[in-house]
Amino acid sequence: MPPLNPPLSISQLVSECRLNLEKNLFDVTVEGEISNLAMPRSGHWYFTLKDSKSQIRCAMFKGDIRKSRLNIQNGDQIQAQGRISVYEPRGDLQFIASRLMPAGAGQLQQAYEALKAKLAAEGLFDPERKRQLPDIPAKIGIITSPSGAAIKDVLTVLARRWPLAEVVIYPSEVQGQKATSSLISALHLANRRNEVDVLLLTRGGGSLEDLWCFNDENLVRAVANSRLICVSAVGHEIDTTLCDLAADHRSPTPSAAAEQLVPDQQDYLQQLKQLKQRLEQAQQRTQRQRIQALDHLSLRLEARSPQRRIAQANSQLQIFNNKIAHLIDKHCRNSHHRLNHAVNKLQAKTPVVRLNTLKQHLIQADTLLQHYINRKLALAQHQLAQQTHSLDALSPLNTLKRGYSVTQNTKGQVIKQKAQVSDGEKLTITLSDGKITAKAILNE
């Protein structure tokens, strides 16, 4: 026997089945009858789709349920779009639905795509045809059912955002066999009356069959040829009708259309508040500038007034007087100072003062001289006494007193030798007590 392949676990086998199914059957549309419908609190749906021969378990998660917006019940014949998968814990084959449609929606979708291609080829959806919405429409026309939820939502939003907008409602059926003709008539009426700034074509959400009148060729052409600017807001965000494509502007919901048609009054109130503040600031600034200009002119006028000029002249005169008085006082003080200085100098140089000064000097000099003379005299007397004493010791008188004498000729020469005397020459003999005159007699 050939060797067996390595065995797989059950979980591995089921996982491989799931991966292969999801890889090859990731986008499938099936049609069948709903049975065993369960709607737990989790928000997910669980049901079975069956036909005359087979059935398959199905699951639809709450995120896709919200997008689908289709209410289902057991026994409904539906079309489901999704993928094939395997619930691994039990190994059950299941269909994960992402979108549900009533049975027969496939034919409607084909008709939708065919008409869309036809009208697009004619240029009805070209962006060049689109007109810009008015910034602030004064009057808004609404084509819708007066009793529907859409008109209530639109009016609520308009009243909240821009209550100044006037609303004209053109009643129309928005569902059923008569809806198309009713919508076309309302559109023509609004264009004939030409009383609004913009026209809104709207209704709430529904199935493809509910919204099918908005895919009617005649209505789509009427919307494209409207003289009035036209806004289409049919169904919810995922719904797109041919009227949406032909209109000048498409909004995802009626409430969104109302928000796009009119500005938010709060924005304008805020702008008005800011403008008011700017105006008040500008007024205050202008007022301050005018007040400053007025003050400046008042000061200039006051500066040029006669009273002001007289006051200024008086003030300047007073200043000049004060300056003159100060200068005179300063000059007088300087002159008095110079006079005192000159008097002092004159007094210092007057003859009396000079004589007094010289007298004082003379007295001082006389005193010094007397002192000097006395000192000199005392010194001279002392020296004289000393010299006298010395002279006395050497004086010839003392010699004469001892019996000696001095002989002199008439010429006063002292006779020391005989040869100095002539016979008969008069001689003077000086003794200790006087002089004797004698006549010389020479002896051989």
Buried (B, 14 or more C-beta within 10 A) or exposed (E): EEEEEEEEEEEEEBBEBBEEBBEEEEEBEBBBBBEEBEBEEEEBBBBBBBEEEEEBBBBBBEEBBEBBBBEBEEEBEBBBBBBBBBBEEEEEEBBBBBBBBBEBBBEBEEEBEEBBEEBBEEEBBEEEEBEEBBEEBEEBBBBBBEEBEBBBBBBEBBEBBBEEBBBBBBBBBBBEEEBBBBBBBBBEBBBEEEEBBBBBBBBBBBBBEBBBBBBBEEBBBBBBEBEBBBBBBBBBEEBBBBBBBBBBBBBBBBBBBBBBBBBEBEEBEEEEEEEEEEEEEEEEEEEEEEEEEEEEEEEEEEEEEEEEEEEEEEEEEEEEEEEEEEEEEEEEEEEEEEEEEEEEEEEEEEEEEEEEEEEEEEEEEEEEEEEEEEEEEEEEEEEEEEEEEEEEEEEEBEEBEEEEBBBBBEEEEEBEEEEBBEEEBEBBBBBBEEEEEEEBEEEE
